[in-house]
Amino acid sequence: MLVDQKNILDQYVDACKLIEETEKDIQRLKKKRKTIIQTNVKGSNPDWPYQEQHFKIQGTTFTYADDYQLRMEEKLLEERKTNAAKIKQEAEVFMNTTPPRIQRIIRFKIFQKMSWEETAQEMGRKATADSVRMEFDRFMKEN
């Protein structure tokens, strides 16, 4: 159980960042699919009298195959986001089962990537880096 808990805590920060980055990638793909270009072209009537005319045309710069590829990529990104969200939720569920003091240590040390000294400062009550680290290690070994 120790490996699973510690592993899920280690993955939490990366899962949060991955969700954020993946959302940006999804938005980029959606924007790309919605991009429409527009231009003017000249032409004429095919019959006599030939008269020059201007036509406005618009469309996307990619083919149906490209569109399919973009949709598949978006689907994969959505799946990646969902998996990262599950990891994030598992870590949060685990955290809710711990005592409030351990929750604070986890939040400062693991999630905010503070040093043990910084974590001890945030914990207050004359905590030292070593005492906070030992408290965390003891809790993780017991659970």
C-alpha positions, 0 to 999 in steps of 0.5 A, a space after each residue: 500500500 505504501 508504494 501505491 500511496 506514495 506513487 499517487 502523491 508523486 504523480 499528483 503534480 504531474 497530473 495537474 500540469 498534464 490536465 492544464 497542458 492537454 486543455 490548451 492542446 485541445 483548444 488549439 486543435 478546436 481553433 485549427 478546425 474552425 479556421 476558415 480562410 477567405 480570398 477573392 478570385 477573378 473569372 468570367 461568364 463561360 458564354 458570350 459576352 465574356 464579362 470579368 467577375 470577382 468571386 469570394 471563396 472560403 473554406 478550410 486549408 485541410 482535407 477530409 483526411 486532415 479533419 479526421 486526423 484532427 478529430 482523432 488527435 482531439 479524442 486522444 487528448 480527451 482520453 489523456 485528460 481523463 486519465 490524468 484527472 483520475 490520478 488527480 482524484 485518487 490523490 485527493 481521495 487519499 489525502 482526505 483519509 489522512 489527518 489534517 497535519 499530514 494533509 498540510 505536509 503533503 500539500 506543502 512538500 509534495 504538491 507545492 514542492 517546498 523543501 523540508 525547511 520551507 514545509 517546517 516553516 509553514 507548519 509552525 509550532 517550532 517544527 523543524 525540517 527533520 521533525 516534519 520529514 520524520 513525521 511524514 515518513 512515519 505516517 507513510 510507513 504505518 499506512 
